[in-house]
Amino acid sequence: MADDKLYDFAIIGGGAAGLSAGIYAERYKMKTVVVRGKDPGGETAIAATVENYPGFKSIDGYELIQKMEDHAVSTGVELRDGEVIDVLRQKHCFDLLLTDGTHLLSRTICFALGARHRRLGLPKEKELTGRGISYCTTCDAPLYKGKEIIIVGGGDSSVKGANLAGEYVTKIYFIVRGGKITAEPVNWDRFETNLVKTGKAEILYNTAIKEILGTDKFEGVRLSKPYKESDVLKAGGLFVQIGALPNNEMAKKLGVELDEKGYIHVDKFMKTNVDGIFAAGDITDGAGPFRQDIIAAAQGAMAATSAYQDLGVHGGMACEVHALPIIAPKSIPPRNKKKVP
């Protein structure tokens, strides 16, 4: 193997959850590595402004992640660039394979991979991504200065995206499949006051996108019902913000239990049903649909604490008998009544 280090705790994902887990793990004197992933910092790193993280009245998302990384490194956390592409279960540890062929071995692991943008699933969507179709207003809204755009969504992230885009574009057509928008009051107030009431944004309720128009670049959409006597709506850009899908593939392969939406199911201490595997942040169902940096950071701290306690019980991943997925807890004898190798 390219790397024969044996870690106590390997964290897959370098966002708020992963970095917080690393900080706490090092405080417990656990040999810890955080593999930052394909998009270091996750969604937080591309957030324009964060105003609800305690200690910072307003801070750029990328700057917040940089401060978290600096904090983690100062405690002794090893940050590794690259992406974990597979996790294999060895007899007494986990083997993490990175994109560069490196293998990392760890007694316990934590999935902190967050979630990826959900797509509309329409023809031309993939081909025109980056050519007028985007999933990140923070990244791309400035590119549409002086243009009209479409935002499809209905949740808090889409409203926040509209608030940001409103600083650059001339008009926002806000398409909502249902009959209402769910957003934090402070974000909705800004949207309604600065955009809707001024005529800079128009909401099309109970409307869906049936077709994406354009060949070499995005030109507009075909709607499920007419808008101003036409089902074609022309615009310079389309921002898709309809939720996210958890990055659960590796966890699923290891037998980790998922909820009905594909999020990793954890208990209140961030334990999964597989011994030695923990999870934190947006990839979990730990806080229901409420997914924020402060929640992710708290869950990371809890995951590290649980991993530390786990190491104290049996030095890491349990033996084969005790490492079975905990599907029926009552059928497994309590550990204090049976010697653990």
C-alpha positions as CSV (number, residue, x, y, z in Angstrom):
1,M,0.0,0.0,0.0
2,A,1.1,3.6,-0.7
3,D,0.5,4.7,2.9
4,D,0.9,2.3,5.9
5,K,-0.3,4.8,8.5
6,L,-3.0,3.5,10.8
7,Y,-5.4,6.2,11.9
8,D,-7.8,6.1,14.8
9,F,-10.3,8.2,13.0
10,A,-10.6,9.0,9.2
11,I,-13.1,11.6,8.2
12,I,-14.4,11.6,4.6
13,G,-15.4,15.1,3.7
14,G,-13.9,18.5,4.6
15,G,-16.9,20.7,5.3
16,A,-18.2,22.1,8.6
17,A,-19.1,18.6,9.8
18,G,-15.8,17.0,8.9
19,L,-13.6,19.7,10.2
20,S,-15.4,20.0,13.5
21,A,-15.1,16.2,13.9
22,G,-11.4,16.5,13.2
23,I,-10.9,19.2,15.8
24,Y,-12.7,17.2,18.5
25,A,-11.0,14.0,17.6
26,E,-7.5,15.6,18.0
27,R,-8.6,17.0,21.4
28,Y,-9.2,13.3,22.3
29,K,-5.7,12.5,21.2
30,M,-6.9,10.4,18.3
31,K,-4.7,10.1,15.3
32,T,-7.0,11.8,12.8
33,V,-7.1,12.5,9.0
34,V,-9.6,14.5,7.1
35,V,-9.8,13.8,3.4
36,R,-11.1,17.1,1.9
37,G,-12.9,15.6,-1.1
38,K,-13.5,16.8,-4.6
39,D,-15.1,20.1,-3.5
40,P,-13.2,21.1,-0.3
41,G,-15.5,22.9,2.1
42,G,-18.6,21.7,0.5
43,E,-21.6,24.0,0.1
44,T,-20.3,26.3,2.8
45,A,-17.2,27.2,0.7
46,I,-19.4,28.6,-2.1
47,A,-21.9,30.4,0.1
48,A,-21.6,34.2,-0.6
49,T,-22.5,35.3,2.9
50,V,-23.1,33.4,6.2
51,E,-25.0,35.4,8.8
52,N,-26.2,32.7,11.2
53,Y,-23.0,31.1,12.5
54,P,-22.3,32.2,16.1
55,G,-19.4,34.5,16.5
56,F,-19.6,36.0,13.0
57,K,-22.2,38.6,12.3
58,S,-21.5,38.2,8.6
59,I,-18.7,36.2,6.9
60,D,-18.0,34.8,3.5
61,G,-18.5,31.1,3.3
62,Y,-15.1,30.4,1.9
63,E,-13.5,32.5,4.6
64,L,-15.4,30.6,7.3
65,I,-14.1,27.2,5.9
66,Q,-10.6,28.6,5.8
67,K,-10.9,29.5,9.5
68,M,-12.2,26.0,10.3
69,E,-9.3,24.4,8.4
70,D,-6.7,26.6,10.2
71,H,-8.3,25.6,13.5
72,A,-8.2,21.9,12.6
73,V,-4.6,22.0,11.5
74,S,-3.6,23.9,14.6
75,T,-4.9,21.0,16.7
76,G,-2.9,18.4,14.8
77,V,-5.5,17.2,12.2
78,E,-4.0,16.0,9.0
79,L,-5.8,17.4,6.0
80,R,-5.4,15.4,2.8
81,D,-6.3,16.7,-0.6
82,G,-8.1,14.3,-3.0
83,E,-11.2,12.2,-2.9
84,V,-12.0,8.9,-1.3
85,I,-13.4,6.7,-4.1
86,D,-13.9,3.5,-2.2
87,V,-13.9,2.1,1.4
88,L,-13.2,-1.6,2.0
89,R,-13.8,-3.4,5.3
90,Q,-10.7,-5.2,6.5
91,K,-10.6,-7.6,9.4
92,H,-9.9,-5.0,12.0
93,C,-9.9,-1.7,10.2
94,F,-11.2,0.2,7.2
95,D,-9.2,0.7,4.0
96,L,-9.8,4.0,2.2
97,L,-8.8,4.3,-1.4
98,L,-8.0,7.8,-2.7
99,T,-8.1,9.0,-6.3
100,D,-4.3,9.0,-6.5
101,G,-4.1,5.3,-5.5
102,T,-3.2,6.0,-1.9
103,H,-4.6,3.7,0.8
104,L,-5.4,5.0,4.2
105,L,-6.2,2.6,7.1
106,S,-8.3,3.6,10.0
107,R,-9.9,2.0,13.0
108,T,-13.1,4.1,12.7
109,I,-14.5,6.3,10.0
110,C,-17.0,9.2,9.6
111,F,-18.9,10.0,6.5
112,A,-19.3,13.8,6.2
113,L,-19.8,14.0,2.5
114,G,-22.8,16.2,2.4
115,A,-25.2,16.2,-0.6
116,R,-25.1,17.1,-4.2
117,H,-27.5,19.3,-6.2
118,R,-30.7,17.6,-7.5
119,R,-31.3,17.9,-11.2
120,L,-34.5,18.4,-13.2
121,G,-33.8,15.3,-15.2
122,L,-34.8,16.9,-18.5
123,P,-33.2,16.5,-22.0
124,K,-30.4,19.0,-22.7
125,E,-29.9,19.8,-19.0
126,K,-26.6,18.1,-18.8
127,E,-25.4,19.4,-22.2
128,L,-26.3,23.0,-21.4
129,T,-24.9,23.0,-17.8
130,G,-22.3,25.7,-17.8
131,R,-23.8,27.2,-21.0
132,G,-26.7,29.0,-19.3
133,I,-27.7,26.4,-16.8
134,S,-26.3,26.5,-13.3
135,Y,-26.9,25.1,-9.8
136,C,-25.1,27.7,-7.8
137,T,-26.2,31.4,-7.7
138,T,-23.2,32.2,-5.5
139,C,-20.8,31.0,-8.2
140,D,-22.5,32.2,-11.3
141,A,-25.0,35.0,-10.7
142,P,-22.5,37.7,-11.4
143,L,-22.1,36.2,-14.9
144,Y,-25.7,37.2,-15.7
145,K,-25.4,40.9,-14.9
146,G,-28.0,42.9,-16.8
147,K,-29.9,39.8,-17.9
148,E,-33.2,38.1,-17.1
149,I,-33.0,34.7,-15.4
150,I,-35.2,31.8,-14.2
151,I,-34.8,30.3,-10.8
152,V,-36.7,27.0,-10.2
153,G,-37.2,26.0,-6.6
154,G,-39.4,26.7,-3.6
155,G,-37.2,26.3,-0.6
156,D,-34.9,28.5,1.5
157,S,-31.8,27.9,-0.7
158,S,-33.6,29.1,-3.8
159,V,-34.9,32.2,-2.0
160,K,-31.4,33.0,-0.8
161,G,-30.1,32.5,-4.3
162,A,-32.7,34.9,-5.7
163,N,-31.7,37.5,-3.1
164,L,-28.1,37.3,-4.3
165,A,-28.9,37.2,-8.0
166,G,-31.1,40.2,-7.5
167,E,-27.9,42.3,-7.1
168,Y,-26.9,41.5,-10.7
169,V,-29.8,40.6,-12.9
170,T,-32.7,42.8,-14.2
171,K,-35.5,40.3,-13.7
172,I,-36.1,36.9,-11.9
173,Y,-38.8,34.5,-12.9
174,F,-39.2,32.3,-9.8
175,I,-40.9,29.0,-10.8
176,V,-42.5,27.0,-8.0
177,R,-44.0,23.6,-8.7
178,G,-46.4,23.9,-5.7
179,G,-48.5,26.6,-4.2
180,K,-46.2,28.0,-1.6
181,I,-42.6,28.8,-0.8
182,T,-40.9,27.6,2.3
183,A,-38.0,29.9,3.5
184,E,-36.6,31.4,6.6
185,P,-38.6,34.5,7.5
186,V,-35.5,36.8,7.2
187,N,-34.7,35.5,3.7
188,W,-38.4,35.7,2.6
189,D,-38.7,39.3,3.9
190,R,-35.7,40.3,1.8
191,F,-37.0,38.6,-1.2
192,E,-40.5,40.0,-0.9
193,T,-39.4,43.5,-0.1
194,N,-36.5,44.0,-2.4
195,L,-37.5,41.9,-5.4
196,V,-41.2,41.0,-5.5
197,K,-42.7,44.3,-4.4
198,T,-40.3,46.2,-6.7
199,G,-41.2,44.1,-9.7
200,K,-37.8,42.7,-10.1
201,A,-39.0,39.2,-9.3
202,E,-42.2,37.4,-10.4
203,I,-43.4,34.2,-8.8
204,L,-45.0,31.6,-11.0
205,Y,-46.8,29.2,-8.6
206,N,-48.1,25.7,-9.5
207,T,-45.8,25.7,-12.6
208,A,-43.2,23.2,-13.8
209,I,-40.6,23.2,-16.5
210,K,-41.5,20.7,-19.3
211,E,-38.7,21.4,-21.7
212,I,-35.3,23.2,-21.9
213,L,-34.8,25.3,-25.0
214,G,-31.6,25.9,-26.8
215,T,-29.0,24.0,-28.8
216,D,-25.5,25.4,-28.1
217,K,-26.6,27.5,-25.1
218,F,-29.6,27.9,-22.9
219,E,-32.3,30.1,-24.4
220,G,-35.4,29.5,-22.3
221,V,-38.0,26.9,-21.1
222,R,-41.3,25.5,-22.0
223,L,-43.7,25.7,-19.0
224,S,-46.5,23.4,-17.9
225,K,-49.0,26.2,-18.2
226,P,-49.1,29.5,-20.1
227,Y,-47.5,32.6,-18.8
228,K,-48.8,35.8,-20.5
229,E,-50.6,33.6,-23.1
230,S,-47.4,31.6,-24.0
231,D,-45.9,28.5,-22.6
232,V,-42.4,29.6,-23.7
233,L,-40.4,31.7,-21.3
234,K,-37.2,33.2,-22.7
235,A,-34.3,34.0,-20.4
236,G,-30.6,34.4,-20.3
237,G,-30.0,31.7,-17.6
238,L,-31.6,29.0,-15.6
239,F,-30.7,28.3,-11.9
240,V,-31.9,24.9,-10.6
241,Q,-32.3,24.9,-6.9
242,I,-34.7,22.0,-6.1
243,G,-32.9,20.3,-3.2
244,A,-30.1,17.8,-2.9
245,L,-29.2,14.2,-3.0
246,P,-27.0,12.7,-0.2
247,N,-23.6,11.3,-1.3
248,N,-24.4,7.9,0.2
249,E,-22.9,5.5,-2.3
250,M,-19.9,4.3,-0.2
251,A,-21.9,4.1,3.0
252,K,-24.6,2.1,1.3
253,K,-22.0,-0.4,0.0
254,L,-20.9,-1.0,3.5
255,G,-24.4,-1.8,4.7
256,V,-25.1,1.5,6.5
257,E,-28.8,2.0,7.0
258,L,-30.4,4.9,5.0
259,D,-33.7,6.6,5.5
260,E,-36.4,6.7,2.8
261,K,-34.8,9.7,1.2
262,G,-31.3,8.2,1.1
263,Y,-29.8,10.0,4.1
264,I,-27.6,8.1,6.5
265,H,-29.7,7.1,9.5
266,V,-27.9,8.0,12.8
267,D,-28.8,7.9,16.4
268,K,-28.5,10.9,18.6
269,F,-24.8,10.3,19.0
270,M,-24.1,10.1,15.2
271,K,-23.7,6.3,15.3
272,T,-24.8,4.3,12.3
273,N,-26.0,0.7,12.4
274,V,-22.5,-0.5,11.5
275,D,-20.0,-0.6,14.3
276,G,-17.0,1.7,13.7
277,I,-18.9,3.9,11.2
278,F,-20.2,7.3,12.1
279,A,-21.7,10.1,10.0
280,A,-22.3,13.9,10.4
281,G,-23.7,16.8,8.6
282,D,-26.0,17.1,5.6
283,I,-25.5,13.5,4.6
284,T,-27.5,12.4,7.7
285,D,-31.0,12.4,8.9
286,G,-29.8,13.5,12.4
287,A,-31.7,16.8,12.4
288,G,-34.4,16.0,9.9
289,P,-34.7,18.6,7.1
290,F,-32.9,21.3,9.1
291,R,-29.4,21.4,7.6
292,Q,-27.2,24.3,8.6
293,D,-23.5,24.8,9.3
294,I,-24.1,25.0,13.0
295,I,-25.9,21.7,13.0
296,A,-23.2,20.0,10.9
297,A,-20.4,21.3,13.2
298,A,-22.3,20.0,16.3
299,Q,-22.8,16.6,14.7
300,G,-19.2,16.4,13.8
301,A,-18.2,17.0,17.4
302,M,-20.7,14.3,18.5
303,A,-19.4,11.8,15.9
304,A,-15.8,12.3,17.1
305,T,-16.9,11.8,20.7
306,S,-18.7,8.6,19.8
307,A,-15.7,7.3,17.9
308,Y,-13.5,8.1,20.9
309,Q,-15.8,6.1,23.1
310,D,-15.9,3.3,20.6
311,L,-12.1,3.0,20.6
312,G,-12.2,2.8,24.4
313,V,-14.6,-0.2,24.2
314,H,-12.7,-2.4,21.8
315,G,-9.9,-0.4,20.2
316,G,-11.7,0.3,17.0
317,M,-13.9,-1.8,14.6
318,A,-15.4,-4.7,16.5
319,C,-14.7,-8.3,15.7
320,E,-16.8,-9.9,13.0
321,V,-19.5,-11.1,15.3
322,H,-20.0,-7.7,16.9
323,A,-19.6,-5.7,13.7
324,L,-22.7,-7.0,12.1
325,P,-25.2,-4.3,11.1
326,I,-27.5,-3.7,14.1
327,I,-30.8,-4.5,12.5
328,A,-32.4,-6.1,15.5
329,P,-30.6,-4.7,18.6
330,K,-32.4,-7.1,21.0
331,S,-30.9,-10.1,19.2
332,I,-27.3,-9.1,20.0
333,P,-26.0,-9.7,23.5
334,P,-24.9,-6.6,25.3
335,R,-21.1,-6.1,25.0
336,N,-20.6,-6.1,28.8
337,K,-21.8,-9.7,28.9
338,K,-19.6,-11.1,26.3
339,K,-15.9,-10.7,25.9
340,V,-14.9,-8.7,22.9
341,P,-11.6,-9.7,21.2
